[in-house]
Amino acid sequence: IYNRQKLSNCHLVGSRVSRMTFTRTIALLALVVLATARPQDPKDVDAQILSSSFDEDPGKSYAFGFETDNGIKQEQAAELIPGPTEEEGSQKVTGSYTFFADDGNEYTVTFTAGEDGFLAEGNHLPTPPPNPPHVDELLAQLGL
């Protein structure tokens, strides 16, 4: 069991300077993850950036996006969700990325990340099996 409030009180988001550093770090990590997650084919070595953007409101929000000539695209935006005090709060990140897999098909993943964790959606991603009837009944009784 963890205390969600303690997690949101992370010292990285304790001051405006730290928030700005945290935001930039997350943006950089997202780019690194995208760059390293895809196998590098020879055709990708010379990929040209067709468009790129980055906007930031330090300590509050950021947004970035890029597109390459080999079909890779990514867009991401984040905003700081204030808490009861300046030291508390969380960040909500939304975005999507598109890539071509080894099978030649284009895949797009949309995602959100925040207080509810990381949630990804895409037509190619696996889905869980349906709930058994007794679970659906219980959820209905609980109003969920």
Backbone torsions as a table, in degrees:
resi	resn	phi	psi	omega
1	ILE	NA	136.8	179.0
2	TYR	-126.4	160.8	179.5
3	ASN	-98.9	108.6	-177.2
4	ARG	-59.1	-35.7	-179.5
5	GLN	-65.2	-39.8	178.7
6	LYS	-64.5	-38.4	178.6
7	LEU	-65.1	-35.3	-179.4
8	SER	-76.8	-13.6	178.2
9	ASN	-89.5	20.8	-178.1
10	CYS	-51.1	135.1	-176.6
11	HIS	-62.7	-17.3	179.2
12	LEU	-68.2	-23.8	-179.2
13	VAL	-109.0	24.8	-174.7
14	GLY	-80.1	-23.4	-178.9
15	SER	-138.1	167.2	-178.8
16	ARG	-63.3	-41.1	179.1
17	VAL	-64.5	-43.4	179.0
18	SER	-64.6	-37.1	178.8
19	ARG	-63.5	-42.5	-179.9
20	MET	-64.6	-43.8	177.9
21	THR	-62.8	-42.7	178.7
22	PHE	-60.9	-44.6	-179.7
23	THR	-61.6	-46.7	-179.8
24	ARG	-65.3	-37.8	179.1
25	THR	-63.4	-44.6	178.9
26	ILE	-62.1	-43.2	179.5
27	ALA	-62.6	-43.4	179.0
28	LEU	-64.8	-42.9	178.9
29	LEU	-62.4	-38.8	178.8
30	ALA	-61.8	-41.7	178.1
31	LEU	-66.3	-41.5	179.5
32	VAL	-63.9	-44.2	179.5
33	VAL	-60.9	-45.1	179.8
34	LEU	-62.7	-42.1	-177.9
35	ALA	-67.9	-36.2	-176.0
36	THR	-91.3	-18.7	-176.8
37	ALA	-73.8	-26.8	-177.8
38	ARG	-93.8	132.2	175.3
39	PRO	-59.4	137.4	-177.7
40	GLN	-87.7	107.8	176.7
41	ASP	-89.5	155.6	178.3
42	PRO	-55.0	-33.0	179.9
43	LYS	-66.6	-21.0	-178.9
44	ASP	-86.3	-14.5	-175.7
45	VAL	-61.0	-39.0	-176.6
46	ASP	-103.5	23.4	-179.9
47	ALA	-61.8	134.7	-179.9
48	GLN	-102.2	142.7	176.6
49	ILE	-80.2	121.4	179.3
50	LEU	-85.9	-37.7	178.3
51	SER	-152.8	152.0	-179.9
52	SER	-155.7	139.3	178.4
53	SER	-145.9	152.1	175.6
54	PHE	-152.2	123.8	176.4
55	ASP	-126.7	143.0	-178.9
56	GLU	-145.5	138.4	168.5
57	ASP	-115.8	92.9	-169.8
58	PRO	-46.9	130.1	178.6
59	GLY	79.8	-3.1	-177.6
60	LYS	-125.4	-50.4	-174.7
61	SER	-159.4	166.1	171.3
62	TYR	-153.3	161.7	174.7
63	ALA	-151.3	140.4	175.1
64	PHE	-147.5	161.8	176.6
65	GLY	-163.4	157.6	174.5
66	PHE	-156.7	161.2	176.2
67	GLU	-144.5	138.3	178.6
68	THR	-114.3	164.3	-176.9
69	ASP	-73.7	-6.5	176.7
70	ASN	-99.5	14.2	172.7
71	GLY	94.7	-0.6	177.8
72	ILE	-80.2	132.2	178.4
73	LYS	-138.2	146.2	172.3
74	GLN	-148.9	140.2	172.7
75	GLU	-134.4	139.6	179.4
76	GLN	-151.5	141.4	176.7
77	ALA	-139.9	148.1	179.4
78	ALA	-141.4	150.6	175.3
79	GLU	-139.9	147.4	178.0
80	LEU	-84.2	128.8	176.9
81	ILE	-99.6	110.0	-175.7
82	PRO	-65.5	148.5	175.6
83	GLY	-104.8	-171.8	-179.5
84	PRO	-61.1	-29.5	176.7
85	THR	-128.4	169.4	-178.3
86	GLU	-62.7	-30.8	-178.7
87	GLU	-77.6	-15.2	-178.8
88	GLU	-103.3	161.0	178.9
89	GLY	141.1	-177.5	179.6
90	SER	-148.9	178.6	179.4
91	GLN	-126.4	137.6	176.4
92	LYS	-112.2	125.6	-178.5
93	VAL	-118.9	133.9	175.4
94	THR	-130.8	153.5	177.9
95	GLY	174.9	-172.5	177.7
96	SER	-156.3	158.0	171.4
97	TYR	-143.7	149.3	-177.8
98	THR	-129.1	140.1	-179.9
99	PHE	-153.0	163.6	173.4
100	PHE	-102.9	126.3	-179.2
101	ALA	-85.1	173.8	179.3
102	ASP	-60.6	-24.6	178.6
103	ASP	-78.8	-0.4	178.1
104	GLY	87.5	-5.8	-179.8
105	ASN	-86.4	147.8	175.9
106	GLU	-88.0	133.3	179.7
107	TYR	-125.5	140.8	176.9
108	THR	-125.2	135.6	176.4
109	VAL	-121.4	127.8	171.4
110	THR	-107.7	147.7	-175.3
111	PHE	-148.3	157.6	168.8
112	THR	-133.7	149.6	176.6
113	ALA	-143.2	133.5	-179.2
114	GLY	-179.0	-144.5	-177.1
115	GLU	-60.7	-26.6	-179.9
116	ASP	-90.9	5.7	-179.1
117	GLY	94.3	-164.7	-179.8
118	PHE	-97.5	124.0	-179.5
119	LEU	-123.9	118.2	-179.5
120	ALA	-113.6	144.2	177.6
121	GLU	-133.4	141.8	176.0
122	GLY	-172.6	146.3	-178.2
123	ASN	-61.7	-24.8	-177.6
124	HIS	-90.4	-8.8	-178.0
125	LEU	-80.6	144.7	179.4
126	PRO	-66.4	152.3	177.0
127	THR	-118.6	150.3	-179.6
128	PRO	-71.9	157.3	176.3
129	PRO	-67.9	159.3	179.1
130	PRO	-65.1	153.8	177.0
131	ASN	-66.4	145.3	171.6
132	PRO	-65.3	155.3	-177.2
133	PRO	-53.9	-39.5	-177.6
134	HIS	-66.9	-29.1	176.9
135	VAL	-72.0	-42.3	176.8
136	ASP	-60.4	-40.6	177.9
137	GLU	-62.1	-45.0	-179.7
138	LEU	-63.2	-43.6	178.3
139	LEU	-62.7	-38.9	177.9
140	ALA	-64.5	-41.0	178.5
141	GLN	-64.6	-34.3	179.6
142	LEU	-81.9	-7.8	179.3
143	GLY	77.5	27.0	-179.0
144	LEU	-103.9	NA	NA
